[in-house]
Amino acid sequence: MDRLGFGGVISQQPFRPPLPPATPATVQAEGEAPPLPCRAPGSPSAPSCAARFSRPPWSATAVPLLAVPLLPSLAVSLRRRAIRAHRLQRHAISKSHISPLDCAEVLDSSFVGVGSRRVGLIGRQVKLSKALRCAGDESDDGGGDMESTDMSFLQKLIQKQREATEIGICTEDWHPELFDEVPEGYRDALEAGVDLVDVLANSSALKLLASTPAKGQPRFSIRVAPKPTLGLGYIVHRSVVQHYAVLSPLQQTMKRLSVGEIETLTIHSLGQGRMHFPFWVYDAVVEAYQKGLCSRIGVSHPNADIKSVLQARQELERRGASLSCVFVKLSLLQREATQLVKACRDEGLQVFATEVLGPEELASGRYTAANPTGGEISVPRFTLAQLMPLRPLHDALEEVARGLRSRCEKPEIDTTQVALQWVVSKGASPLCDVTTTNNAKAVAGCKGPDGWKLTPEEEARLDEAADEVAKTRRRW
């Protein structure tokens, strides 16, 4: 009977354990005494090798395949592969014309793996090590000034990145059921120089953006929510999972926007737990970055904290990319992310704030108890029971706006601009919805060349009013 596969049986044949690998110590030299008897694995006695092969077949009719000792042959195979890898690495280093010192350092630090790809990596590491050593020798000879200049320039870039703030357009609330075309405020904001547009992948706003081409070329930031794989991400091939979960939604969105590349690709999630993304999501995002589909990578999660953000940055750095920005919800009525914004700025990450005017734009000061319609001739959107708890904040916004109009000599400053500038003062870049003309004018006023900022006293006045509202209002 032949073998039946893994877990089958072998019958009508004797079971002969393999010999241990030959070593110089076991080779019999000419004229020496015969070697000691061999001991089979698991046998209590130690018969000679000749006697072992001359014994009759065992009386057992079947022996499980799992009982065949494979460890000696496996050890021999691994040892041969290790020797071959060592020889290949020695051969690659000998062609690189590197000193024996560099050769020893590289082999001791990275003696892992077999194959041509590993050999090429070892060669590049050796060349890089030699180049770094040569650069260090040149700097010792008189390159100290240049090194200090480069470090100062690098520190300036890091500081500039930490202080970078810009204003963008958010399209999350655009629906074709409410608008036949893009809002008029979108065109006004683009003409004012606000060209950063945040879009959700495969959202309803894509139909409006695709049907109305803009005069200029906006800088798109696409937030992609990875599709759930229901556990198949650990079984299906990696390239299939990456295309299905991330790359396919991204490419479809870019095709509908008629763009070949975007500025920021953001991993977006609305999960209720802690921020966590599977490994194939990071692989897909880095693949899109390496293909040139995006120039920056960001993360977006409602429950993100500095620990999870740093973990995401570490995952991207392991794959050859870096984390550039973080998306949070921040407004005068949602200040939970203030500490996260400060921690991210200390780490050199740019922070984008969404819902900067609060839920239903209640933090803009436009809808108040004295003006529930927002200056429009329509049915009030909110009741007095909803607006009265927010009265301290609305009064503070109006007070600060009145002081700014006299201090900056700009009569167009309103409470909406004050709310946007409060987000900027916290170190975040606001992404504002421009479906209304009032919001478009506020965004354009904050983006102007002669921009203004809140003083520490005005910022403290708004924080005090927000604290008072937080004690009395109900959570929206």
Backbone torsions as a table, in degrees:
resi	resn	phi	psi	omega
1	MET	NA	137.2	179.1
2	ASP	-81.4	176.0	177.3
3	ARG	-68.7	142.7	180.0
4	LEU	-98.8	8.6	-178.1
5	GLY	102.6	-170.0	-177.7
6	PHE	-64.0	122.1	-177.9
7	GLY	90.3	3.5	179.2
8	GLY	-81.4	-158.0	-176.3
9	VAL	-132.5	162.4	173.1
10	ILE	-126.6	124.0	-177.7
11	SER	-126.9	161.7	176.7
12	GLN	61.0	22.0	176.1
13	GLN	-139.5	143.2	179.3
14	PRO	-74.2	150.1	175.9
15	PHE	-90.3	117.5	-176.0
16	ARG	-122.4	103.4	178.0
17	PRO	-62.6	143.4	-178.8
18	PRO	-70.6	155.9	178.0
19	LEU	-73.0	149.3	174.7
20	PRO	-67.6	156.6	-178.7
21	PRO	-62.0	142.1	-178.6
22	ALA	-74.2	133.2	177.1
23	THR	-124.3	163.3	179.8
24	PRO	-59.2	-26.8	-177.5
25	ALA	-75.0	-24.2	-176.4
26	THR	-96.2	-7.2	179.1
27	VAL	-77.0	127.5	-178.0
28	GLN	-81.5	121.3	176.6
29	ALA	-79.8	163.2	-178.0
30	GLU	-70.8	128.3	178.1
31	GLY	88.8	-0.6	-179.8
32	GLU	-93.0	169.8	179.3
33	ALA	-71.0	154.0	179.5
34	PRO	-62.4	151.9	-178.4
35	PRO	-67.9	165.6	179.2
36	LEU	-68.3	155.0	-179.3
37	PRO	-60.9	147.0	179.7
38	CYS	-85.1	147.7	178.8
39	ARG	-113.1	122.1	178.1
40	ALA	-75.0	147.7	-179.3
41	PRO	-61.4	123.5	176.8
42	GLY	85.3	0.0	-178.2
43	SER	-93.9	136.1	-179.5
44	PRO	-72.3	-31.5	-179.6
45	SER	-94.4	171.7	-178.6
46	ALA	-130.0	72.9	177.0
47	PRO	-72.0	163.2	178.5
48	SER	-71.9	162.3	-179.5
49	CYS	-64.2	-39.4	-179.2
50	ALA	-65.5	-40.7	179.7
51	ALA	-67.4	-33.7	-178.1
52	ARG	-65.6	-39.0	-179.7
53	PHE	-82.7	-12.3	179.9
54	SER	-96.1	-6.5	-178.9
55	ARG	-69.9	153.4	-179.7
56	PRO	-71.2	163.8	178.2
57	PRO	-58.8	151.1	-179.9
58	TRP	-68.2	155.8	-178.2
59	SER	-79.1	-14.4	-179.7
60	ALA	-66.9	139.9	-178.5
61	THR	-82.4	-22.9	-177.7
62	ALA	-151.6	143.0	177.5
63	VAL	-127.5	126.2	178.7
64	PRO	-60.9	145.6	179.2
65	LEU	-65.5	-29.4	-178.9
66	LEU	-67.4	-16.4	-179.1
67	ALA	-85.0	-6.6	-179.9
68	VAL	-73.9	122.7	-179.0
69	PRO	-72.6	115.1	-179.2
70	LEU	-107.9	-3.3	-175.6
71	LEU	-63.4	-43.0	179.3
72	PRO	-60.0	-45.1	-180.0
73	SER	-67.0	-35.1	178.0
74	LEU	-65.8	-39.1	178.0
75	ALA	-63.8	-39.7	178.6
76	VAL	-63.8	-42.4	-179.5
77	SER	-63.0	-45.7	179.5
78	LEU	-63.6	-38.7	-179.8
79	ARG	-65.3	-39.9	178.7
80	ARG	-66.9	-39.2	178.3
81	ARG	-65.3	-39.1	179.1
82	ALA	-64.9	-40.1	178.6
83	ILE	-65.2	-41.4	178.8
84	ARG	-64.1	-41.4	178.4
85	ALA	-63.1	-41.9	179.7
86	HIS	-62.3	-41.1	179.4
87	ARG	-67.0	-40.8	178.2
88	LEU	-62.8	-41.6	178.9
89	GLN	-66.1	-40.1	176.6
90	ARG	-62.5	-39.0	-179.9
91	HIS	-67.0	-41.5	180.0
92	ALA	-65.5	-40.3	-178.9
93	ILE	-70.9	-34.0	178.9
94	SER	-65.6	-30.4	176.6
95	LYS	-77.1	-17.1	-177.4
96	SER	-83.6	-8.3	179.6
97	HIS	57.9	50.0	179.9
98	ILE	-106.1	151.3	-179.6
99	SER	-66.2	156.4	178.3
100	PRO	-59.9	-30.1	178.8
101	LEU	-63.2	-45.9	177.4
102	ASP	-64.3	-38.2	179.8
103	CYS	-61.0	-44.7	-179.2
104	ALA	-65.5	-40.2	-178.9
105	GLU	-62.8	-44.7	-176.6
106	VAL	-69.5	-42.0	-178.1
107	LEU	-66.8	-38.1	179.8
108	ASP	-68.5	-32.5	-173.9
109	SER	-88.9	-24.1	-173.5
110	SER	-141.3	51.6	177.1
111	PHE	-90.9	78.1	-177.6
112	VAL	-141.4	138.6	169.2
113	GLY	85.5	167.6	-179.1
114	VAL	-138.0	148.9	172.6
115	GLY	123.9	171.0	-176.3
116	SER	-68.0	-36.1	-179.9
117	ARG	-64.1	-39.9	178.7
118	ARG	-67.9	-38.6	178.9
119	VAL	-63.0	-42.8	177.3
120	GLY	-62.5	-39.3	178.2
121	LEU	-64.2	-41.2	178.5
122	ILE	-62.8	-41.5	179.0
123	GLY	-62.2	-41.7	178.4
124	ARG	-65.8	-37.8	177.3
125	GLN	-64.0	-38.3	179.6
126	VAL	-66.1	-45.3	179.6
127	LYS	-63.1	-39.2	178.3
128	LEU	-65.6	-39.9	178.2
129	SER	-62.7	-40.8	178.9
130	LYS	-66.9	-40.8	179.5
131	ALA	-64.5	-39.9	178.8
132	LEU	-66.0	-38.1	179.2
133	ARG	-67.6	-39.0	176.8
134	CYS	-65.4	-40.2	178.4
135	ALA	-64.6	-36.9	177.4
136	GLY	-66.2	-37.5	177.6
137	ASP	-65.8	-39.7	179.3
138	GLU	-66.6	-36.9	179.2
139	SER	-68.4	-32.8	176.6
140	ASP	-67.2	-28.3	-178.7
141	ASP	-78.1	-18.1	179.9
142	GLY	157.7	18.1	179.3
143	GLY	-98.9	19.6	-178.8
144	GLY	-66.4	-38.4	-179.9
145	ASP	-64.9	-41.7	-180.0
146	MET	-65.4	-38.8	179.6
147	GLU	-64.5	-42.8	178.6
148	SER	-65.0	-36.4	177.8
149	THR	-65.3	-42.2	179.1
150	ASP	-64.1	-40.9	179.9
151	MET	-65.3	-40.9	178.5
152	SER	-64.7	-39.1	177.7
153	PHE	-64.8	-39.6	178.1
154	LEU	-65.3	-40.7	177.5
155	GLN	-64.0	-36.3	177.2
156	LYS	-65.5	-39.8	178.4
157	LEU	-64.5	-42.3	179.0
158	ILE	-63.4	-43.3	179.2
159	GLN	-64.4	-38.2	178.5
160	LYS	-66.1	-38.0	178.4
161	GLN	-65.6	-37.8	179.5
162	ARG	-68.1	-31.0	-178.0
163	GLU	-94.1	0.3	-175.2
164	ALA	-71.7	127.6	173.7
165	THR	-139.3	141.9	176.8
166	GLU	-148.2	164.1	-178.0
167	ILE	-112.1	135.4	-178.4
168	GLY	-130.4	-179.5	-178.0
169	ILE	-111.1	132.9	177.9
170	CYS	-106.6	131.4	-178.2
171	THR	-113.5	21.4	-174.1
172	GLU	-67.0	-31.9	-176.0
173	ASP	-99.3	16.6	177.8
174	TRP	-85.2	128.7	-179.7
175	HIS	-133.8	134.7	178.5
176	PRO	-62.5	-21.4	177.8
177	GLU	-69.7	-24.3	-179.1
178	LEU	-99.2	-26.6	-176.4
179	PHE	-128.8	135.2	173.5
180	ASP	-81.3	-25.6	177.6
181	GLU	-147.0	178.4	-178.1
182	VAL	-61.5	145.6	179.8
183	PRO	-59.4	152.6	179.5
184	GLU	-64.6	-29.8	178.4
185	GLY	-65.2	-25.0	178.0
186	TYR	-65.1	-44.6	178.3
187	ARG	-66.9	-39.6	179.4
188	ASP	-63.4	-39.1	180.0
189	ALA	-68.0	-39.3	178.0
190	LEU	-65.3	-39.7	178.0
191	GLU	-66.7	-27.5	178.4
192	ALA	-80.8	-3.1	177.5
193	GLY	101.7	3.3	177.1
194	VAL	-88.3	98.4	-173.0
195	ASP	-111.3	3.2	178.0
196	LEU	-89.3	118.8	-175.3
197	VAL	-121.4	123.0	179.0
198	ASP	-96.6	127.7	-175.4
199	VAL	-132.4	140.2	171.3
200	LEU	-87.1	137.2	-178.5
201	ALA	-62.5	132.7	177.8
202	ASN	58.3	33.1	178.3
203	SER	-89.1	172.3	-179.2
204	SER	-71.5	-18.7	179.8
205	ALA	-70.5	-18.0	-178.5
206	LEU	-65.3	-33.5	179.2
207	LYS	-64.2	-39.6	179.4
208	LEU	-71.6	-42.1	-179.0
209	LEU	-67.5	-35.5	-178.9
210	ALA	-74.9	-31.0	-177.5
211	SER	-78.7	-19.7	-177.8
212	THR	-123.5	96.5	178.7
213	PRO	-67.9	140.5	-180.0
214	ALA	-84.6	158.7	179.1
215	LYS	-67.4	-44.6	176.9
216	GLY	-100.2	-179.0	178.3
217	GLN	-100.8	105.3	-179.7
218	PRO	-69.1	158.3	173.1
219	ARG	-96.4	109.8	-174.2
220	PHE	-89.4	140.1	171.7
221	SER	-121.4	113.0	-173.8
222	ILE	-104.3	127.6	174.6
223	ARG	-101.2	117.6	-175.9
224	VAL	-107.8	121.8	173.4
225	ALA	-91.0	113.0	-177.7
226	PRO	-58.1	136.9	178.0
227	LYS	-70.9	142.3	178.1
228	PRO	-69.7	141.5	-179.3
229	THR	-105.5	-5.5	177.6
230	LEU	56.2	38.6	177.7
231	GLY	85.0	-7.4	-179.0
232	LEU	-76.9	-10.2	179.0
233	GLY	-64.2	-22.6	178.4
234	TYR	-89.6	-5.6	-176.0
235	ILE	-114.1	-47.6	-177.0
236	VAL	-71.1	158.2	-179.2
237	HIS	-59.3	146.5	-173.8
238	ARG	-60.1	-43.0	-177.8
239	SER	-64.7	-35.1	178.8
240	VAL	-67.4	-43.0	-179.2
241	VAL	-66.5	-42.3	-180.0
242	GLN	-62.6	-42.3	180.0
243	HIS	-67.6	-39.8	-177.5
244	TYR	-71.2	-42.7	-171.8
245	ALA	-80.0	-39.4	-170.8
246	VAL	-127.2	-52.5	-170.6
247	LEU	-66.2	-38.3	-179.7
248	SER	-65.0	-49.1	175.3
249	PRO	-60.6	-36.9	179.9
250	LEU	-65.9	-47.5	-178.6
251	GLN	-66.8	-36.0	176.7
252	GLN	-65.2	-40.9	178.9
253	THR	-66.4	-42.9	178.6
254	MET	-64.7	-35.6	178.1
255	LYS	-66.0	-39.7	179.3
256	ARG	-71.5	-28.3	176.5
257	LEU	-85.4	-7.7	179.6
258	SER	60.0	46.5	177.7
259	VAL	-126.9	149.4	178.2
260	GLY	-94.4	-19.9	177.6
261	GLU	-152.4	158.1	179.1
262	ILE	-124.7	168.1	-178.8
263	GLU	-83.5	-46.5	-174.7
264	THR	-131.7	130.7	171.3
265	LEU	-108.8	118.9	-174.5
266	THR	-114.0	131.8	173.0
267	ILE	-80.9	113.3	-171.9
268	HIS	-109.9	143.7	177.6
269	SER	-152.9	146.9	175.6
270	LEU	-115.0	22.3	-178.2
271	GLY	-62.8	155.9	-178.7
272	GLN	-90.6	-18.9	-179.6
273	GLY	-88.4	-159.2	179.6
274	ARG	-73.1	161.2	-179.0
275	MET	-73.7	117.7	178.7
276	HIS	-153.7	133.9	177.9
277	PHE	-126.4	141.1	178.2
278	PRO	-63.9	164.4	-175.1
279	PHE	-66.9	-31.4	-178.6
280	TRP	-70.5	-20.5	175.4
281	VAL	-68.9	-46.1	177.2
282	TYR	-62.7	-39.7	178.6
283	ASP	-62.1	-41.7	-178.8
284	ALA	-68.5	-40.1	179.9
285	VAL	-65.8	-42.5	178.5
286	VAL	-66.4	-36.0	176.9
287	GLU	-63.3	-41.8	176.7
288	ALA	-64.4	-36.5	178.3
289	TYR	-67.4	-41.9	-179.6
290	GLN	-71.1	-26.9	176.8
291	LYS	-78.7	-8.3	179.8
292	GLY	86.3	15.5	178.2
293	LEU	-74.0	-24.1	179.9
294	CYS	-144.8	159.0	178.7
295	SER	-109.1	-13.9	177.9
296	ARG	-141.3	159.2	-179.4
297	ILE	-128.0	136.0	178.9
298	GLY	-135.8	171.5	177.4
299	VAL	-130.2	150.3	-179.4
300	SER	-144.2	121.4	179.4
301	HIS	-156.0	137.0	-177.6
302	PRO	-67.1	-24.7	-178.4
303	ASN	-111.3	30.8	-179.2
304	ALA	-72.1	143.6	172.5
305	ASP	-131.6	174.0	-174.0
306	ILE	-66.1	-31.1	179.8
307	LYS	-67.0	-45.7	179.2
308	SER	-69.3	-31.7	177.8
309	VAL	-66.8	-43.9	178.5
310	LEU	-66.0	-33.7	176.6
311	GLN	-66.4	-40.2	176.5
312	ALA	-64.6	-39.4	177.0
313	ARG	-64.0	-38.3	178.3
314	GLN	-65.6	-39.3	178.3
315	GLU	-63.4	-39.5	179.3
316	LEU	-70.3	-38.9	179.7
317	GLU	-66.0	-32.4	176.9
318	ARG	-64.9	-24.1	-178.4
319	ARG	-101.5	6.5	175.0
320	GLY	93.7	15.7	178.0
321	ALA	-127.3	179.9	-178.7
322	SER	-139.8	152.8	177.5
323	LEU	-88.3	130.4	-174.9
324	SER	-109.0	-33.6	-172.7
325	CYS	-149.2	162.5	179.5
326	VAL	-134.2	139.7	179.0
327	PHE	-106.3	130.2	179.4
328	VAL	-136.0	167.0	172.1
329	LYS	-100.4	122.3	-175.5
330	LEU	-146.8	128.8	175.0
331	SER	-161.8	177.4	178.4
332	LEU	-66.5	-18.5	176.1
333	LEU	-103.4	-4.4	177.5
334	GLN	-137.4	86.9	-174.9
335	ARG	-109.2	17.8	-178.4
336	GLU	-66.5	-26.9	-175.5
337	ALA	-90.8	12.0	-177.8
338	THR	-63.7	-43.1	179.6
339	GLN	-67.8	-35.8	177.8
340	LEU	-65.5	-38.4	178.4
341	VAL	-62.0	-44.3	180.0
342	LYS	-64.7	-41.4	179.6
343	ALA	-66.8	-38.7	179.0
344	CYS	-67.8	-38.0	178.3
345	ARG	-66.1	-35.5	176.3
346	ASP	-65.3	-28.3	178.5
347	GLU	-87.0	1.9	179.5
348	GLY	83.1	20.9	-179.0
349	LEU	-104.1	138.4	175.6
350	GLN	-82.8	141.8	-175.8
351	VAL	-117.9	127.0	174.3
352	PHE	-106.1	133.3	-178.3
353	ALA	-106.9	129.9	175.0
354	THR	-107.5	161.6	-176.4
355	GLU	53.4	48.3	-175.0
356	VAL	-70.9	-17.3	177.9
357	LEU	-100.8	11.7	176.8
358	GLY	82.2	174.0	176.6
359	PRO	-62.2	128.4	179.9
360	GLU	57.5	25.4	178.2
361	GLU	60.2	31.4	179.6
362	LEU	-75.8	-16.0	178.7
363	ALA	-92.1	6.3	-179.3
364	SER	-86.1	-15.4	-175.8
365	GLY	77.8	6.8	-179.8
366	ARG	-80.7	-41.0	178.9
367	TYR	-102.2	111.8	-178.7
368	THR	-124.5	173.0	178.4
369	ALA	-64.9	-29.8	177.8
370	ALA	-83.7	-19.0	-178.9
371	ASN	-139.6	74.1	-175.1
372	PRO	-70.9	-17.1	179.8
373	THR	-92.3	-6.7	-178.9
374	GLY	73.0	25.8	179.8
375	GLY	84.3	4.8	179.8
376	GLU	-102.7	152.9	177.0
377	ILE	-88.7	89.5	-176.6
378	SER	-160.4	179.1	176.7
379	VAL	-73.5	134.2	-179.9
380	PRO	-57.4	136.1	179.6
381	ARG	-78.1	-26.3	-175.8
382	PHE	-128.9	155.7	177.3
383	THR	-93.6	168.2	178.4
384	LEU	-66.4	-30.7	178.4
385	ALA	-65.0	-27.6	177.7
386	GLN	-84.6	-30.8	-173.9
387	LEU	-92.8	-26.0	-177.4
388	MET	-63.7	-41.4	177.2
389	PRO	-61.8	-21.3	-178.8
390	LEU	-92.7	5.6	-174.7
391	ARG	-62.0	-40.3	178.0
392	PRO	-58.7	-38.6	179.5
393	LEU	-70.0	-42.1	179.7
394	HIS	-64.6	-38.3	177.3
395	ASP	-65.7	-38.9	179.1
396	ALA	-67.3	-39.6	177.3
397	LEU	-61.7	-43.8	179.3
398	GLU	-66.5	-37.7	178.7
399	GLU	-65.2	-44.9	180.0
400	VAL	-67.2	-40.6	179.1
401	ALA	-63.6	-37.8	178.6
402	ARG	-65.1	-41.4	178.1
403	GLY	-66.9	-36.2	179.1
404	LEU	-69.2	-36.4	179.2
405	ARG	-62.7	-35.8	178.3
406	SER	-81.5	-34.2	-178.0
407	ARG	-75.4	-44.4	-178.2
408	CYS	-91.1	-7.1	-178.7
409	GLU	56.9	48.1	177.7
410	LYS	-130.2	101.5	-177.8
411	PRO	-69.4	-12.4	-177.1
412	GLU	-85.0	-4.5	-179.2
413	ILE	-68.8	127.5	178.8
414	ASP	-126.9	-176.8	-176.8
415	THR	-67.8	-29.8	178.5
416	THR	-64.8	-41.8	176.6
417	GLN	-64.8	-36.7	178.1
418	VAL	-64.0	-42.1	178.6
419	ALA	-64.0	-38.3	177.2
420	LEU	-67.6	-41.0	-179.8
421	GLN	-69.1	-27.0	174.9
422	TRP	-64.6	-39.8	176.7
423	VAL	-64.0	-40.5	178.4
424	VAL	-64.6	-37.4	-179.5
425	SER	-66.1	-23.3	177.7
426	LYS	-83.9	-4.5	177.0
427	GLY	98.0	11.7	-179.0
428	ALA	-109.2	157.0	177.0
429	SER	-99.9	112.1	-174.8
430	PRO	-74.8	139.4	172.2
431	LEU	-112.8	108.2	-170.9
432	CYS	-108.0	144.8	174.7
433	ASP	-80.4	132.0	-175.3
434	VAL	-115.9	34.3	177.8
435	THR	-68.1	-24.5	177.9
436	THR	-106.2	152.5	178.9
437	THR	-65.8	-32.9	178.8
438	ASN	-61.4	-44.1	179.5
439	ASN	-67.7	-37.1	178.8
440	ALA	-64.2	-40.4	177.4
441	LYS	-66.3	-37.0	179.0
442	ALA	-65.8	-41.8	178.8
443	VAL	-65.6	-42.4	178.5
444	ALA	-65.2	-36.6	178.5
445	GLY	-66.5	-34.8	177.8
446	CYS	-77.7	-22.8	-177.5
447	LYS	-88.5	-10.8	-173.9
448	GLY	-57.6	159.9	-179.0
449	PRO	-64.6	-33.1	178.5
450	ASP	-97.8	55.3	-177.7
451	GLY	-67.6	158.5	-178.9
452	TRP	-124.1	163.4	-179.0
453	LYS	-134.9	160.3	177.4
454	LEU	-78.4	144.7	173.8
455	THR	-80.8	160.7	177.7
456	PRO	-58.1	-33.9	178.3
457	GLU	-66.8	-42.7	179.1
458	GLU	-67.4	-37.9	176.8
459	GLU	-64.8	-41.1	178.3
460	ALA	-65.8	-35.1	178.2
461	ARG	-64.3	-40.6	178.1
462	LEU	-69.6	-38.3	177.5
463	ASP	-63.8	-39.6	178.9
464	GLU	-64.0	-42.8	178.2
465	ALA	-66.1	-38.1	178.1
466	ALA	-65.8	-35.8	176.1
467	ASP	-64.6	-39.7	179.5
468	GLU	-66.5	-38.0	178.7
469	VAL	-69.4	-38.2	-178.2
470	ALA	-63.0	-25.7	-179.8
471	LYS	-79.0	-22.3	-173.6
472	THR	-113.1	-32.4	-173.6
473	ARG	-79.5	157.7	173.6
474	ARG	-85.6	157.5	-177.9
475	ARG	-77.1	132.0	-179.6
476	TRP	-89.1	NA	NA
